[in-house]
Amino acid sequence: VNKLANSLRKIGVKKGDRVGIYLPMIPELPIAMLACAKIGAIHSVVFSGFSALAFRDRVNDCEVKVVITCDSFWRRGRKVYLKEQTDVALEKAPSVEHVVVYKRTGDGVPWTAGRDVWWHDLVYGMPKECETEKLDANDPLFFLYTSGTTGKPKGIIHAHGGYAVGTAHTLKWVFDLKDEDIWWCAADIGWITGHSYIVYAPLILGATSIIYEGAPNWPQPDRWWEIIEKYGATILYTSPTSIRSFMKQGEEWLKKHDLSTLRLLGSVGEPINPEAWMWYYKNVGGEKCQIMDTWWQTETGHFVISPLPITPLKPGSATRALPGFSAEVFNEEGKPIQNAGGNLVLTHPWPGMLRGIYKNPERYQETYWSKFGGIYLAGDVTRKDNDGFFWIQG
């Protein structure tokens, strides 16, 4: 991390500059993120499965100065030529001055002299110590763009102080993370789940964490179960979509492996239906692992509604807001309602939440704060039952 941070400074990256990171799930991805954080540069990670044009849109929106990518990588046994995609994206990206290329496969790649530089050449001979940039707690740590399914992708701003505290504390609370745990958040770092619970929170807490490059069912449908058995994972955090795909494969692949090291399970990304919840609980957790069904967003940065390992559960419900938060379900008139679908709002937000939308403060206010007069609107239809449990409906 320090060697890359020094290298970025050498090529002119300074506090507040944006660095676009377009990498697969390899160690160099979190290394690049942390190097940016070290020197006060703002990283903007783009999921490596996105197209060149999607990458270009994000690069241009936040005026990236340096791009970090790789030559190519493997996905389901085939190569993805990421440097070529990067070059297409940068044909119309005038702010980019340098492209740092990590040699992942060793393939020959198109090269722009004076702009492109190999990672290994850049860091060669660099000092292993790097002075940390002095920053304010509210200085931006990263921009992360939403998918854009409801319009132009939004550049969500997260800051150093509140985000770091929020992610670390919520991971500690919700998953009771201990020094001896082997934590596996089976997500991609290109999304907020990976930023918060693969990179930042586990490292702040000093946890041992698994990072996996590849598809969940390649080369065999039991690839994940093989990893859990091999590394003794104690906590698995994944999505309902993945759980449902494993359900379709049947239990035979699970039964080939010893998953007894697992002590907690988690769900993220979408509502989990009761059938998938029960299958996950019975077949993966062996009916001994509580399921932490977490609700949160790119905008919140960390868990907001979730059970704790000691709280009662209802399959399909994210249960209640965590300590420090207050959530409600409002009707269109802004009145709290129960047992009917309504607007999920946060009446008591946290410092770890977003600090704005890059270059668009009007959209920030209109999207999140205007509908109910300064109360945060999550945008998800939700029902609150008589026990105060929240049921996210979409």
C-alpha positions in Angstrom: 0.0 0.0 0.0 2.7 2.5 1.0 4.8 1.8 -2.1 1.8 2.4 -4.4 0.8 5.5 -2.4 4.3 6.9 -2.9 4.1 6.0 -6.6 0.9 7.8 -7.1 2.3 10.9 -5.5 5.3 10.6 -7.8 3.1 10.8 -10.9 1.3 13.9 -9.5 -1.7 12.5 -7.5 -2.5 14.8 -4.6 -5.2 15.3 -2.0 -8.6 15.6 -3.6 -7.6 14.1 -7.0 -9.8 11.3 -8.3 -8.4 7.9 -9.1 -10.5 5.5 -11.2 -10.0 1.9 -10.3 -11.1 -0.7 -12.9 -9.9 -4.1 -11.6 -11.2 -7.6 -10.9 -11.2 -9.2 -7.5 -7.5 -9.4 -6.9 -5.5 -8.1 -3.9 -4.3 -5.1 -6.0 -7.9 -3.7 -5.9 -8.0 -3.1 -2.1 -4.3 -2.2 -2.2 -5.1 0.6 -4.7 -8.1 1.8 -2.6 -6.0 2.0 0.5 -3.2 3.7 -1.3 -5.6 6.4 -2.4 -7.0 6.8 1.1 -3.4 7.1 2.5 -2.6 10.2 0.4 -6.1 11.8 0.4 -6.9 10.9 -3.2 -10.6 10.0 -3.8 -11.0 6.6 -5.3 -13.8 5.7 -7.6 -14.0 1.9 -8.1 -16.0 0.6 -11.1 -17.2 -3.0 -11.3 -15.0 -4.9 -13.7 -18.0 -6.4 -15.3 -19.2 -3.0 -16.5 -18.7 -2.0 -20.2 -16.2 0.5 -21.4 -18.9 3.1 -22.0 -20.2 2.7 -18.4 -16.6 3.2 -17.2 -16.2 6.2 -19.4 -19.3 7.8 -18.0 -18.0 7.5 -14.4 -14.5 8.6 -15.3 -15.8 11.8 -17.0 -18.4 12.6 -14.3 -15.8 12.8 -11.6 -12.9 13.9 -13.8 -10.5 11.1 -13.0 -6.8 12.0 -13.1 -5.3 8.5 -13.0 -6.8 5.1 -13.9 -5.6 1.8 -12.4 -6.5 -1.3 -14.3 -4.9 -4.7 -15.5 -4.0 -6.4 -18.7 -6.8 -9.0 -18.5 -8.3 -11.5 -16.1 -10.1 -14.8 -16.1 -13.9 -15.3 -15.6 -15.4 -18.8 -16.0 -12.2 -20.0 -17.7 -12.2 -17.2 -20.3 -10.1 -14.1 -20.4 -11.6 -10.6 -20.1 -9.4 -8.1 -21.9 -9.8 -5.2 -19.4 -7.0 -3.0 -20.8 -8.6 -3.0 -24.2 -11.9 -2.0 -22.6 -10.1 0.7 -20.7 -8.5 2.1 -23.8 -12.0 2.3 -25.5 -13.3 4.2 -22.5 -10.5 6.6 -22.4 -10.8 7.6 -26.1 -13.1 10.4 -24.9 -11.8 11.0 -21.3 -9.7 14.2 -21.5 -9.0 14.4 -17.7 -7.0 11.2 -17.5 -3.2 11.7 -17.4 -1.9 8.3 -16.5 -3.0 4.7 -16.7 -1.4 2.2 -14.3 -1.6 -1.4 -15.6 -1.2 -4.4 -13.3 0.1 -7.5 -15.1 -2.5 -10.1 -14.1 -2.2 -12.6 -17.0 0.9 -11.5 -18.8 -0.9 -10.8 -22.1 0.4 -8.2 -24.5 -1.7 -5.1 -24.5 -2.2 -1.9 -26.5 0.1 0.8 -25.1 0.0 4.6 -25.1 3.5 5.8 -24.5 3.8 8.6 -22.0 0.4 7.7 -20.5 0.5 4.0 -19.7 2.8 2.6 -17.1 3.2 -1.0 -15.6 2.3 -1.2 -11.9 5.5 -3.2 -11.2 7.7 -0.6 -12.9 5.9 2.2 -11.1 6.4 0.8 -7.6 9.9 -0.6 -8.2 12.4 0.9 -5.6 9.7 2.9 -3.9 10.0 3.4 -0.1 8.0 1.0 2.1 7.0 4.0 4.4 4.6 6.7 3.3 3.6 9.8 5.2 -0.2 9.8 5.7 -2.0 12.9 4.4 -3.6 15.0 7.1 -7.3 15.0 6.5 -10.5 16.3 8.0 -13.1 13.7 9.0 -15.5 15.0 6.4 -13.0 14.9 3.5 -14.2 12.6 0.8 -12.9 9.0 0.9 -14.5 7.7 -2.3 -17.2 8.2 -4.9 -19.3 5.2 -5.7 -21.7 5.3 -8.6 -25.2 3.7 -8.4 -26.2 1.5 -11.2 -28.3 4.2 -12.9 -31.4 2.0 -13.3 -33.5 5.1 -12.4 -31.6 7.7 -14.4 -28.0 8.9 -14.7 -25.7 7.1 -12.3 -25.3 9.1 -9.0 -21.8 9.7 -7.7 -22.4 8.9 -4.0 -19.9 10.7 -1.7 -18.6 9.0 1.4 -16.3 10.7 3.9 -13.3 9.3 5.9 -14.5 9.7 9.5 -18.1 8.7 9.8 -17.9 6.0 7.2 -15.0 4.3 8.9 -16.6 4.4 12.3 -20.0 3.3 10.9 -18.8 0.3 8.9 -16.5 -1.0 11.7 -19.1 -0.7 14.5 -21.9 -2.2 12.5 -19.8 -5.2 11.5 -18.7 -5.7 15.1 -22.3 -5.5 16.4 -24.2 -7.5 13.7 -21.7 -10.3 13.2 -20.1 -10.3 16.6 -16.7 -10.4 14.8 -13.9 -11.9 16.9 -10.2 -12.1 16.4 -10.4 -15.8 15.6 -13.1 -15.5 13.0 -12.5 -16.2 9.3 -14.9 -13.7 7.6 -16.2 -14.2 4.1 -18.2 -11.4 2.5 -18.9 -13.1 -0.9 -19.5 -9.9 -2.8 -17.6 -7.9 -5.4 -15.6 -4.9 -4.2 -17.0 -2.9 -7.1 -20.2 -2.5 -5.0 -20.8 -0.9 -1.7 -21.0 -4.3 0.1 -17.4 -5.0 -1.0 -16.1 -1.5 -0.1 -17.6 -1.6 3.4 -17.4 -5.2 4.4 -14.5 -6.7 2.3 -12.1 -3.8 2.5 -12.7 -1.2 5.2 -14.6 -2.6 8.2 -12.7 -6.0 8.4 -9.3 -4.3 8.1 -10.2 -1.6 10.7 -11.3 -4.5 13.1 -8.2 -6.5 12.2 -10.2 -9.5 10.9 -9.0 -12.3 8.7 -11.0 -12.0 5.5 -11.5 -14.1 2.4 -11.4 -12.5 -1.1 -12.5 -14.7 -4.0 -11.9 -14.0 -7.7 -14.3 -15.8 -9.9 -17.9 -17.1 -10.3 -19.6 -18.9 -7.4 -20.2 -22.1 -9.5 -17.0 -22.3 -11.4 -15.3 -24.7 -12.1 -17.8 -26.8 -10.1 -21.1 -25.9 -8.4 -19.5 -26.6 -5.0 -16.7 -24.0 -5.3 -18.0 -21.9 -2.4 -18.4 -24.9 -0.1 -14.9 -26.0 -1.0 -13.6 -22.6 0.1 -15.5 -22.6 3.3 -14.2 -26.1 4.2 -10.6 -25.4 3.1 -10.2 -22.1 5.0 -12.5 -22.7 7.9 -14.8 -19.8 7.3 -16.8 -19.0 10.3 -19.2 -16.4 8.8 -20.7 -16.2 5.3 -22.3 -13.1 4.0 -24.0 -13.4 0.6 -27.1 -12.4 -1.4 -30.5 -14.1 -1.8 -29.8 -14.4 -5.5 -26.8 -16.6 -4.8 -28.7 -18.6 -2.2 -31.6 -19.3 -4.7 -29.0 -20.4 -7.3 -27.6 -22.9 -4.8 -31.1 -24.1 -4.0 -31.6 -25.1 -7.7 -28.4 -27.2 -7.6 -29.7 -29.3 -4.7 -28.1 -30.4 -1.5 -25.7 -33.0 -3.1 -22.9 -30.4 -3.6 -23.2 -29.2 0.0 -23.1 -32.7 1.4 -19.6 -33.2 -0.1 -18.1 -30.7 2.3 -17.7 -30.0 6.1 -19.3 -26.6 6.8 -19.2 -27.1 10.6 -16.9 -24.1 11.1 -19.7 -21.7 10.2 -21.3 -20.0 13.2 -23.2 -17.1 11.6 -24.8 -16.4 8.2 -25.8 -13.2 6.5 -27.9 -11.9 3.7 -27.5 -8.7 1.7 -28.6 -6.9 -1.4 -32.3 -7.6 -1.7 -35.2 -9.0 0.4 -34.8 -12.7 1.1 -37.9 -14.8 0.7 -38.8 -17.2 3.6 -38.2 -20.3 1.5 -34.6 -19.2 0.7 -34.1 -18.2 4.3 -35.2 -21.6 5.6 -33.0 -23.5 3.0 -30.0 -21.3 3.9 -30.6 -21.9 7.6 -31.1 -25.6 7.3 -28.6 -26.7 4.6 -25.8 -24.2 4.9 -26.0 -23.4 8.6 -27.0 -26.8 9.8 -29.8 -25.3 11.8 -27.3 -23.8 14.2 -26.4 -20.5 12.6 -28.5 -17.3 13.1 -29.1 -15.4 9.8 -28.4 -11.7 9.9 -30.7 -10.4 7.2 -29.3 -6.9 6.7 -30.9 -3.9 5.0 -28.8 -0.9 3.9 -27.9 1.0 0.8 -25.0 2.4 -1.2 -26.1 5.7 0.3 -26.2 4.6 4.0 -22.7 3.0 3.7 -23.3 0.3 6.3 -26.0 -1.8 8.0 -29.1 0.2 9.2 -31.8 -2.5 9.8 -30.6 -5.9 11.0 -31.0 -8.4 13.7 -28.2 -9.0 16.2 -27.0 -12.6 16.9 -29.0 -12.7 20.1 -32.3 -11.2 18.9 -35.4 -13.1 17.8 -35.8 -13.7 14.0 -38.6 -13.8 11.5 -37.7 -15.5 8.2 -37.9 -12.8 5.5 -37.7 -9.8 7.9 -34.6 -7.6 8.4 -36.1 -7.1 12.0 -35.4 -3.7 13.6 -33.2 -0.6 13.1 -29.8 -0.9 14.8 -29.0 1.1 18.0 -28.5 4.7 17.1 -30.8 4.6 14.1 -34.6 5.3 14.0 -36.6 4.0 11.0 -40.3 4.3 10.2 -42.7 3.5 7.5 -44.6 6.6 6.3 -47.7 6.9 4.1 -47.8 9.6 1.4 -48.9 12.2 3.9 -45.8 11.6 6.1 -47.6 9.7 8.9 -46.3 6.5 10.4 -48.3 3.4 9.4 -48.2 -0.3 10.3 -49.2 -3.5 8.4 -49.3 -1.8 5.0 -46.7 -1.0 2.4 -45.3 2.5 2.6 -42.2 4.7 2.4 -39.2 3.5 4.4 -37.6 6.6 6.1 -34.8 7.1 8.5 -35.9 9.6 11.2 -32.5 9.5 12.9 -29.7 9.0 10.4 -26.0 8.4 11.2 -22.7 10.3 10.4 -21.6 7.3 8.3 -24.2 8.0 5.6 -23.6 9.7 2.2 -22.4 13.3 2.2 -23.9 14.2 -1.2 -24.0 13.4 -4.9 -21.0 14.6 -6.7 -21.6 17.9 -8.6 -25.4 17.6 -8.0 -26.5 19.0 -4.6 -29.9 19.7 -6.0 -30.5 16.1 -6.9 -29.2 15.0 -3.5 -31.8 17.2 -1.7 -34.6 16.3 -4.1 -33.9 12.5 -4.0 -33.4 11.9 -0.3 -34.6 14.9 1.8 -37.4 16.8 0.2 -40.4 14.5 0.2 -40.9 14.5 4.0 -39.3 17.8 5.0 -35.7 16.9 6.0 -36.3 13.2 6.8 -34.2 10.7 4.8 -36.2 8.8 2.2 -34.8 5.4 1.5 -36.9 4.7 -1.6 -37.9 1.1 -0.7 -41.5 0.0 -0.2 -41.6 -1.5 3.3 -44.1 -2.9 5.8 -43.8 -2.6 9.6 -45.6 -5.3 11.6 -47.1 -5.1 15.1 -43.8 -6.2 16.6 -41.9 -3.4 15.0 -40.2 -5.7 12.5 -39.5 -4.3 9.0 -40.4 -6.3 5.9 -38.6 -4.8 2.8 -40.8 -5.3 -0.3 -38.6 -3.6 -2.9 
